[in-house]
Amino acid sequence: MAGSHSNWRPPRSCDVYWCEFKHCKSLLNRFHEYYTYGRAPDCQQWKEDYYTCKEWEINHSTQAKESLQESERKRVAAQGKFTPVWELRQTPPADWHLPLNQGKPQDS
């Protein structure tokens, strides 16, 4: 069982979790989040992940490993919830190879 612990590494280094926490708490980021979303960012998860990562580096505990994996799964799932701004094309337009009409005004 000890051999399986030595092969696993956290998805990010512990320093990355700490840097993300510091960035999240920065004045510029807090202003941006408040301006964009109308609320201050919740940075607690980055801090918890940092301490969990440090616990993993010291003790190689299974609980720390599972906690980090679950946190990363939630982070990836949250990124997938956003709807795309535009619809992706499956094929290029039929007239993609023709020269552009640079002299004519576009329809808007």
C-alpha positions in Angstrom: 0.0 0.0 0.0 2.9 2.4 0.7 4.0 1.9 -2.9 0.7 3.3 -4.3 1.1 6.4 -2.1 4.6 7.2 -3.5 3.3 7.2 -7.1 0.5 9.6 -6.6 1.1 13.4 -6.7 -1.3 16.2 -6.1 -2.7 17.7 -9.4 -0.9 21.0 -8.5 2.1 21.7 -6.4 1.3 23.0 -2.9 2.9 26.4 -3.8 0.3 26.8 -6.6 -2.6 26.4 -4.1 -1.0 29.1 -2.0 -0.4 31.4 -4.9 -4.0 31.0 -6.0 -5.2 31.8 -2.5 -3.0 34.9 -2.4 -4.3 36.0 -5.8 -7.9 35.4 -4.8 -7.4 37.6 -1.7 -5.6 40.4 -3.6 -7.3 43.8 -3.8 -7.3 43.8 -7.6 -9.0 40.4 -7.8 -11.6 41.2 -5.1 -12.5 44.4 -7.0 -12.7 42.5 -10.3 -15.0 39.8 -8.7 -17.2 42.4 -7.1 -17.5 44.5 -10.3 -18.1 41.4 -12.5 -20.3 39.2 -10.2 -21.5 41.6 -7.5 -19.9 39.7 -4.7 -16.5 39.1 -3.1 -14.7 35.9 -4.1 -14.7 32.9 -1.7 -11.1 32.0 -1.3 -11.4 29.5 1.5 -11.2 26.4 -0.7 -7.7 27.4 -2.0 -6.5 27.8 1.6 -8.0 24.4 2.6 -6.4 22.8 -0.5 -3.0 24.2 0.4 -3.1 22.8 3.9 -4.4 19.5 2.7 -1.6 19.4 0.1 1.0 20.1 2.9 -0.6 17.3 5.0 -0.3 15.0 2.0 3.4 15.9 1.6 4.1 15.3 5.3 1.9 12.3 6.2 0.7 10.8 2.9 -2.7 10.4 4.4 -5.5 8.8 2.4 -7.9 11.4 3.6 -5.8 14.3 2.3 -5.4 12.5 -1.1 -9.2 12.0 -1.4 -9.9 15.5 -0.3 -7.6 17.0 -3.0 -9.0 14.8 -5.7 -12.6 15.7 -4.7 -11.7 19.4 -4.7 -10.2 19.2 -8.1 -13.2 17.3 -9.5 -15.5 20.0 -8.2 -13.3 22.7 -9.7 -13.3 21.0 -13.1 -17.1 20.4 -12.9 -17.7 24.1 -12.1 -15.7 25.1 -15.2 -17.9 22.9 -17.4 -21.1 24.6 -16.3 -20.5 27.8 -18.4 -22.5 28.1 -21.6 -20.5 28.9 -24.7 -20.8 32.5 -26.0 -21.3 31.3 -29.5 -22.0 28.0 -31.2 -19.0 26.1 -32.5 -18.9 25.3 -36.2 -18.6 21.7 -37.3 -17.5 22.6 -40.8 -16.1 25.9 -42.3 -18.4 28.2 -44.3 -18.9 27.2 -48.0 -17.3 30.4 -49.2 -14.3 30.5 -46.9 -11.8 30.4 -49.8 -13.3 33.5 -51.6 -11.6 36.9 -51.2 -13.1 39.3 -48.7 -15.3 42.2 -49.8 -13.1 44.8 -48.2 -14.5 47.7 -50.2 -18.2 47.0 -49.4 -19.8 47.8 -46.1 -21.0 44.8 -44.0 -24.6 44.1 -43.2 -25.2 44.9 -39.5 
